[in-house]
Every structure is written in structure tokens, then in C-alpha cells.
């Protein structure tokens, strides 16, 4: 099980992920895809990366708006795994033109 990060460590990691915000024991980001199908392509690629990392985000799809929420439930809070996957999600979204 991964160790949870304290508030200072979470704040430090968020500085490197300016599009993400903390909401309690999770970090969240919303992106707008250029089209519905492009949004689904983002979700598909994120799902594959998450499966490879064995760390799965909550994903909400509303037409072109995708919301990602990350927390390490097994650890009871935020861990490095959440921030690592957030960075991967940022790269994937960027490649698909989602902002």
C-alpha cells in the first residue's frame, strides 16, 4: 500500500499540475475535448494508461466535458500514484486537443 502525502507534499505536487485542484482526499481536473468522439478517445487512452498503472480514476463524461478525479482509496487519501497518473492524463488530453 502506498503512503499518503501530507498537505505540504500535496501542495508541492499540485504546483507541477496547475490544471488540477484538490477537493478533500482527491484531485480533480475538467477538460473540454474538441468533439464528443475525441473526448471518448481521451477516455479510452486514459483507461489503458490507468490499467497499466493499476490505478483507476473516476471519470465523468458530459458530451465534450470530461472530469477526472483521482484518489488512492486503498491508502485512504492522496499518494504519488495520483499525481503520476494526473501527469499522464494531462499529456493524453493535450495530444487530443482537450483543454
PEZIFEN-V929010 format. One record per residue. N is the residue number from 1. RES is the residue in one letter. SS is DSSP state (helix for helix, strand for strand, loop for the rest). PSI is psi as a letter, one per 20 degrees, with the letter a starting at -180 (* if undefined). BURIAL is I if it has 24 or more other ideal C-beta (glycine too) atoms within 12 Angstrom, else O. Layout:
n=(N | N)
res=(RES | RES)
ss=(SS | SS)
psi=(PSI | PSI)
burial=(BURIAL | BURIAL)
This chain:
n=(1 | 2 | 3 | 4 | 5 | 6 | 7 | 8 | 9 | 10 | 11 | 12 | 13 | 14 | 15 | 16 | 17 | 18 | 19 | 20 | 21 | 22 | 23 | 24 | 25 | 26 | 27 | 28 | 29 | 30 | 31 | 32 | 33 | 34 | 35 | 36 | 37 | 38 | 39 | 40 | 41 | 42 | 43 | 44 | 45 | 46 | 47 | 48 | 49 | 50 | 51 | 52 | 53 | 54 | 55 | 56 | 57 | 58 | 59 | 60 | 61 | 62 | 63 | 64 | 65 | 66 | 67 | 68 | 69 | 70 | 71 | 72 | 73 | 74 | 75 | 76 | 77 | 78 | 79 | 80 | 81 | 82 | 83 | 84 | 85 | 86 | 87 | 88 | 89 | 90 | 91 | 92 | 93 | 94 | 95 | 96 | 97 | 98 | 99)
res=(X | X | X | X | X | X | X | X | X | X | X | X | X | X | X | X | X | X | X | X | X | X | X | X | X | X | X | X | X | X | X | X | X | X | X | X | X | X | X | X | X | X | X | X | X | X | X | X | X | X | X | X | X | X | X | X | X | X | X | X | X | X | X | X | X | X | X | X | X | X | X | X | X | X | X | X | X | X | X | X | X | X | X | X | X | X | X | X | X | X | X | X | X | X | X | X | X | X | X)
ss=(loop | loop | loop | loop | loop | loop | helix | helix | helix | helix | helix | helix | helix | helix | helix | loop | loop | loop | loop | loop | strand | strand | strand | loop | loop | strand | strand | strand | strand | strand | strand | strand | loop | loop | loop | helix | helix | helix | helix | helix | helix | helix | helix | helix | helix | helix | helix | helix | helix | helix | helix | helix | helix | loop | loop | loop | loop | strand | strand | strand | strand | strand | loop | loop | strand | strand | strand | strand | strand | strand | loop | strand | loop | loop | loop | loop | strand | loop | loop | helix | helix | helix | helix | helix | helix | helix | helix | helix | helix | helix | helix | helix | helix | helix | helix | loop | loop | loop | loop)
psi=(p | q | p | q | q | r | h | g | h | g | g | g | h | h | h | i | m | i | i | q | q | p | n | c | k | r | q | q | q | p | q | o | q | h | r | g | h | h | g | h | h | g | g | g | h | g | g | g | h | g | g | h | i | l | o | p | r | p | p | p | p | n | d | i | p | p | p | p | p | p | q | n | h | h | i | k | b | p | r | h | h | g | h | g | h | g | h | g | g | g | g | g | g | g | h | j | j | p | *)
burial=(O | O | O | O | I | O | O | O | O | I | O | O | I | I | O | O | I | O | I | I | O | I | O | O | O | I | I | I | I | I | I | O | I | O | O | O | O | I | I | O | I | I | I | O | I | I | I | O | I | I | O | O | I | O | I | I | I | I | I | O | I | O | O | I | O | I | I | I | I | I | I | I | O | O | O | O | I | I | I | I | I | I | I | I | I | I | I | I | I | I | O | I | I | O | O | I | O | I | O)
